[in-house]
Amino acid sequence: MTNYLFLLSLFLLPFIAFSSTFTSQNPIDLPTATNKLVLDTNGNALDHRASYHIVSIGRGAAGGDVYLGPSPNSSAPCSNGVFRYNSDVGQPIGTPVRFIIKSDYSTGSGIFENQDVNVQFDIATSRLCVIYANWKVGDYDVSLGARLLETGGTLGQGDSSWFKIVKVSESSYNLLYCPGPFVCPSCPVDECQAVGWVRQDGKRRLCLVKDQPFGVNFKKV
């Protein structure tokens, strides 16, 4: 019996060592079975290779797709503001986006709730304006009392460009701005900030909010 227990301990030792090394030194926040796939308006899983319109769950004056537009008083050489239309009356079409995941997320083509993603406007652009397609959170705007969403972020880097998608009802999602997998790979969702909007020069500018987040869906292009 003693010899059996000794041999069993030798067999298990490598697995215990591997588990300890992975959790303490490689805290990669991979999607798990408890995280469900994000679905588009047709009920299909979001595909990080495809493009989507971010659409409001509201209708009429409460509607309005997300689009790329010029920021007031910005010195950027390209449009760098993230807005939503003031209404969906007349059905103005937003600017399509792609959701880009970290390369070490081996999850196939789907995107999971609570997964770290970069957001990129999927548009044809000049070489000068390439970086002005990637979303990030800007500095605090004193006049508006909020941190505004803008473009100019860097894909896959440890800056202010990481977001998550969380489901808030059977028919809607919220976007969250989070520390990101490099700064805080194990940060829970409650350390993120919701994306909402604020009025800027008559337009609805996306920003970080403490309440009334922007309820959205994703319509495949």
N, C-alpha and C positions, 0 to 999 in steps of 0.2 A: 504493500500500500504506500509506504514511504517513497519507494522508487517511482511509483506511478505519479505521485504528486510532484516530485522533483522534475520529472520529464514534462509534465503538464505546464509547470511554471516556466520552463525553458521555451516551450512552444508559444506561450502567451506573451512573453517579454517583448519581442519585437513589435507586436501590435500595440501594446501599452505605450511603448516609447514613441511610435509613430503618431498615435493619437495625441499625446502630450505635445509633441513638436508642432503638429498642425495647428492646434488650438491656441497655443501660446505665441508662436512665432509667425504664423501665417493666417491672421484673422480675416480671411477674405469672406465677405458677406454674400455668399451665393444664395440665389433663390431656393426656397425649400418647398416641400410638398404642401405646406400650409399657405403659401402664396399662390393665388390664382392668376391665370393669364388675364391680361387686360383685353377687353373686347371692343370691337368697333360697332358702328351703328347697325351693321348687318349681323351682329352676333358672332363674328369671326375674330380670332386672336390677332392682336396687333403684330405686324411683321416688321422687324427693324430694317428690312430691305425695301419696304414700301413707303409711300408718302401719304399723309393724312391732312385733312383740314381739322383744326380744333374748333368745334362749334359749341355755342352756348346751349344749355338745356332750356333756356327761356325762349319765348317767341315774341314777335313784334318788337316793342321798345326794350324788352328784356332779352332780346336775342342779339346776335352779332358775332360773326366769325373773327378769329385772330388773324392779324395781318402785320406785315412789315411796313413801316412808314417813317418819314423823317422826324427826328426829335426837335422840338422847338429849341432854338438857341444853341444847337449842337455844332461843334467845329469839325465833326467827323466828315470825311469826304464822301460817305455813302449813307443811305438811310440806315438808321440804327435804333429805331424805336419799336417796341413790341406793343401793339394796340389791339383793341377789338372794335368792330364796327358798332355804331350807336344804336343800330337796329338791324333786323333782318328783313325789313320791308324793302321790296325790290330785289331781295335775295343777293346782296353783294357777296362776292366770293372772296374768302380769305386767302392768305398765302400758305401753301402747303408746307408741312414740316416732316422731318424724319426724326425718329428716336434712336439714338446711337448708344449702344451698350459697351461696357468694358470688354476688351478682347478676351479676358480670361473667364468670362461668364459662359460656360459651356451649356447653353440652354436651348440650342437650336435657333430657330428664327423668331420665336415668340418673345413677348415682353411681359414680365410679371408685375403684379402690384407690388409696390414698395421697392422695386429694383432701381438702382442708380442709373440714370440715363442723362446724356447730353441731348439738347434739342437744337435742331438746325433747320433754318428755312431752306426748303429744297427749291431753289430758283437758279436760273442761269444768271451769272454775274461776271464782272470783269475781274482780272487778277488783283486789282487794287482793292476790290470789295469782298474778296473771298472770306476773310475773317469776320466780315459784318453779316454773316449768315448764322453764326453760332450764338445762342442765347447765353446771357449771364445776368447777374444781379449787380446793378450799379451802386454808386455811393448814395448815402442818404440825401434826399432833396428836402432842404429845410422849408421851402415855400409850400411844398405839397405834403410834408410830414410823412414821407414814405421812401423806401428804397425802390427805385424803378427798374423794371426789366428792360434790358437793352441788348444789342448784339455787340460782338467783338470778343466773345469768349474763345477759349482754346479747348479743343476736343481732347478728352482723355487726360487732362491735367488736374493738378490739385488747386484749382482756382474756384471762382464763384460761379461755376457753370453746371453744377449737378442738381438734378431734379428727381422727384419720384412721382408716380401716379398712384393715387389711392382711391378706392371705391368708397363712396359715401351713401349710395342708395342703389336700388336695383337698376336704376337708369342713368346714373351720373357718376362722374369722377371729379376729384380735385387734383391740381398740380401743387406739389410741395417743393420748396427750395431747401436743400439739405447740405450738411457739411461735406458730404462726398466720401467716396471709398478710400481716398488717400489721407484726408484729414482725420476722419473718424469712421473707420470701416464697420464698427459695431454700434453706431449711434442709432437709437430707436427713432421711430417716426415722430414721437412727441418732441423731439429736439429740432424738428423741421419747422418752417414757416409756410403758411398757405399763400398761394397766388390769388390776388383779387384784382381790383382796378380802382383807379382814382381819375377824376376829371382833370385833364390838362389841355388848356386852350380849346375847350369845346369837344375834345376827343376823350375816349376811354383808354387810358394808359395802364397796362398791366404793372402790378407792383406787389410787394409783400404786405399782407394784412394780418391783423389780429382776429378779425371777425369778418363775416360775410365773404367767404372765399368764392371764387368763380367756378360755378358748376359747369362741367364740360362733357362732351362726347367727342368721338373721333370718327370722322367720315373718310373712308378710303378714296383717294383720288383715282 
